[in-house]
């Protein structure tokens, strides 16, 4: 739909891209979310934190922690400030198989002056559980 809008010379903005990425997330199409993010940049759409966070969330639901972490790093490199959703989604993406990376995301969240919430802390505790680091998980309570 976003590509059709663009090809029809209809203005495409970050709101349209965010809606499309979120629809892909709900459909379990993390690859399309990432593709839409790349396409948006090619269409000269100013991609914002909302679009990036939605894409990271789609990657988390698709259990693609490497891609989620890469997108989170890309936000900082693009001078965007990751928000609670982008950090929490990245931690969730890492929780099952990359507990150390999840903890690095949690640390980065605190360093970015973003206060962890119930979602980010629950994901971090799940990561500690998956890594068999119960004491570390317990210290997050």
HELIX and SHEET records of a PDB file:
HELIX    1   1 UNK A    2  UNK A    7  1                                   6    
HELIX    2   2 UNK A   14  UNK A   26  1                                  13    
HELIX    3   3 UNK A   30  UNK A   42  1                                  13    
HELIX    4   4 UNK A   49  UNK A   61  1                                  13    
HELIX    5   5 UNK A   65  UNK A   77  1                                  13    
HELIX    6   6 UNK A   84  UNK A   95  1                                  12    
HELIX    7   7 UNK A   99  UNK A  111  1                                  13    
HELIX    8   8 UNK A  118  UNK A  130  1                                  13    
HELIX    9   9 UNK A  134  UNK A  139  1                                   6    
END                                                                             
